[in-house]
């Protein structure tokens, strides 16, 4: 696995164009962080955005949350690997057959991307989860989807920092936790419900933190990335 716990930051490139993304990328350093390409940029610019940003030396988390029949997801995961992605995600709720197909897609690759399963979106509350038909408490569903992801061969999961204390004892040290919904103290939650500060997420066991506006809208994004890296190093001591 291509894991560096001394640089846990994944910066979300929430831009509509490759041009905007490249301008922002001039203000950060691929030696200090990873970047995330999600649906907004990928739909606007396509695979060329991945190829161009990869050529600048950035590890890319392709955040398209694949959720489809097993054969389709397997093919999509292979296509993401061909683009040189560092991390790829799938929806854990797609079920074991789909998750195993995704995992098997990478089984024989020499340098495959990390594969993580999305448990419950950090924008969801207990009420919203029940509205779409889930049964039981939100934390219980996150736990079930985490165990399903691990036993299906995935490298880790995407979850909120609030669930980390519940999950870490279940999975062992080799299983990754990617945590979105991270905000600096005093920042707005925006469209998120289950949020955490960088320090709290790292102390609870997060391996990677996904931050968008907290860094991309900052007047000094590099200093914020460096601050989190220092927190990560201090947390490991």
C-alpha positions in Angstrom: 0.0 0.0 0.0 1.2 3.5 -0.8 0.6 5.0 2.6 2.3 8.0 4.2 0.9 8.9 7.6 3.1 12.0 7.8 1.1 13.6 5.0 -2.6 12.8 5.8 -4.2 15.7 3.9 -6.3 15.0 0.8 -7.3 18.3 -0.8 -10.7 18.2 -2.6 -10.4 20.0 -6.0 -13.9 21.3 -6.0 -13.6 23.3 -9.2 -15.5 23.2 -12.5 -12.5 23.5 -14.8 -9.0 22.1 -15.1 -7.8 25.7 -15.5 -9.1 26.7 -12.1 -7.6 23.5 -10.6 -4.2 24.1 -12.0 -4.1 27.7 -10.7 -4.9 26.5 -7.2 -2.4 23.6 -7.4 0.4 26.2 -7.9 -0.2 27.1 -4.3 0.3 23.7 -2.8 3.0 21.0 -2.9 2.6 17.3 -4.0 5.3 16.4 -1.4 3.0 17.6 1.4 -0.5 16.3 0.4 -2.7 14.3 -2.0 -5.6 15.7 -4.0 -9.2 14.5 -4.7 -10.9 14.7 -8.1 -14.7 14.3 -7.7 -17.7 14.3 -9.9 -17.7 18.1 -10.5 -14.2 18.3 -12.1 -14.3 14.8 -13.7 -17.7 15.4 -15.4 -16.4 18.8 -16.6 -13.0 17.8 -17.8 -12.9 14.0 -18.0 -9.8 11.7 -17.7 -7.5 14.5 -19.1 -7.8 16.2 -15.7 -6.6 13.1 -13.9 -3.7 12.7 -16.4 -2.6 16.3 -16.2 -2.7 16.6 -12.4 -1.0 13.2 -12.1 1.8 14.5 -14.3 2.4 17.3 -11.8 3.3 14.7 -9.2 0.2 14.7 -7.1 -1.3 11.4 -5.8 -4.9 11.4 -6.9 -7.9 10.1 -5.1 -10.6 9.5 -7.7 -13.8 10.1 -5.8 -16.5 8.8 -8.1 -18.1 6.4 -5.6 -18.7 3.5 -8.0 -22.0 1.7 -7.3 -23.3 -0.6 -10.0 -23.5 -4.2 -11.1 -20.2 -6.1 -10.3 -18.9 -6.3 -13.8 -19.4 -2.6 -14.5 -17.7 -1.6 -11.2 -14.8 -4.0 -11.9 -14.2 -2.4 -15.4 -14.5 1.1 -13.9 -11.9 0.3 -11.3 -9.5 -1.0 -13.9 -10.0 2.1 -16.0 -9.1 4.2 -12.9 -6.0 2.2 -12.4 -5.0 2.8 -16.0 -5.3 6.5 -15.3 -2.7 6.2 -12.6 -5.0 6.9 -9.7 -3.6 6.5 -6.2 -6.9 5.8 -4.5 -10.4 4.8 -5.7 -13.7 4.5 -3.9 -16.8 2.4 -4.3 -20.1 2.5 -2.3 -20.0 -0.3 0.3 -23.7 -0.5 0.1 -23.3 -2.0 -3.4 -22.9 -5.4 -1.6 -20.4 -8.1 -1.3 -20.4 -9.3 -4.9 -19.7 -5.8 -6.2 -17.0 -5.1 -3.5 -15.3 -8.4 -4.3 -15.4 -7.6 -8.0 -13.7 -4.3 -7.3 -11.1 -5.9 -5.1 -10.4 -8.7 -7.6 -9.9 -6.1 -10.3 -6.7 -5.0 -8.5 -5.6 -8.4 -7.2 -3.0 -9.0 -10.0 -1.9 -5.5 -10.7 1.7 -4.6 -9.9 0.9 -1.3 -8.3 -2.8 -1.0 -7.8 -4.7 2.0 -6.4 -5.9 1.9 -2.8 -9.5 0.8 -2.7 -11.8 2.2 -0.1 -15.5 1.7 0.5 -17.9 4.6 1.3 -20.0 3.7 4.4 -22.5 6.5 5.2 -22.0 9.9 3.7 -21.0 12.6 6.2 -23.9 14.7 5.1 -26.3 12.1 6.4 -28.0 12.4 9.8 -29.9 9.5 11.6 -33.2 10.8 10.3 -32.0 11.1 6.7 -30.6 7.5 6.8 -33.9 6.1 7.9 -35.7 8.1 5.2 -33.8 6.1 2.5 -34.7 2.8 4.1 -31.8 1.9 6.3 -32.7 0.0 9.5 -31.0 0.6 12.8 -28.7 3.3 14.2 -26.4 5.2 11.9 -23.3 3.9 13.7 -24.5 0.3 13.4 -24.8 0.7 9.7 -21.3 2.2 9.4 -19.9 -0.7 11.4 -21.7 -3.3 9.3 -20.5 -1.7 6.0 -17.0 -1.4 7.4 -16.8 -5.1 8.2 -18.3 -6.0 4.8 -15.7 -3.8 3.1 -12.8 -5.4 5.0 -14.0 -9.0 4.5 -14.5 -8.3 0.8 -10.8 -7.4 0.4 -10.9 -3.6 0.4 -8.0 -1.5 1.9 -10.2 0.7 4.0 -13.3 2.8 4.3 -14.6 6.4 4.1 -16.4 7.4 7.3 -16.8 10.3 9.6 -14.5 10.9 12.5 -17.3 10.3 14.9 -17.4 6.6 14.0 -13.6 6.0 14.3 -13.6 5.0 17.9 -16.1 2.3 17.2 -14.4 1.0 14.1 -10.6 1.0 14.9 -10.8 -1.9 17.4 -12.7 -4.0 14.8 -10.3 -3.8 11.9 -6.7 -3.9 13.0 -3.8 -1.6 12.1 -3.6 -2.3 8.4 -7.1 -1.1 7.5 -7.3 2.5 6.3 -9.7 5.2 7.5 -10.4 8.1 5.2 -12.3 10.9 6.9 -14.3 13.7 5.1 -16.3 16.4 6.9 -13.1 17.9 8.4 -13.3 21.5 9.5 -11.0 23.8 11.4 -12.4 25.1 14.7 -15.1 27.8 14.1 -15.7 27.0 10.4 -19.2 26.5 9.0 -20.4 22.9 8.6 -21.9 23.8 5.2 -23.7 20.8 3.9 -22.1 18.3 6.3 -23.7 16.9 9.4 -21.0 14.7 11.0 -17.9 16.9 11.2 -14.7 17.0 13.1 -11.6 19.1 13.6 -8.3 17.8 12.0 -6.8 17.2 15.5 -9.8 15.3 16.7 -10.0 13.1 13.6 -6.3 12.2 13.8 -6.5 11.4 17.5 -9.4 9.1 16.8 -7.4 7.1 14.3 -8.0 8.7 10.8 -5.3 8.0 8.3 -6.3 10.5 5.7 -8.4 13.7 6.1 -10.4 15.1 3.1 -10.6 18.9 3.2 -12.2 21.1 0.5 -13.1 24.7 1.2 -11.1 24.8 4.4 -7.9 24.7 2.3 -8.9 25.6 -1.3 -10.6 28.9 0.0 -7.8 29.7 2.4 -5.5 32.7 1.9 -2.6 30.4 2.8 -3.4 26.8 1.9 0.1 25.5 2.3 0.3 26.6 5.9 -2.9 24.8 6.7 -1.6 21.6 5.1 1.7 21.9 7.0 -0.2 22.5 10.3 -2.2 19.2 9.8 1.0 17.3 8.9 2.6 18.5 12.1 -0.5 17.4 14.1 -0.2 14.0 12.5 3.4 13.6 13.4 2.7 14.7 17.0 -0.3 12.3 17.2 1.9 9.3 16.3 4.4 10.0 19.1 
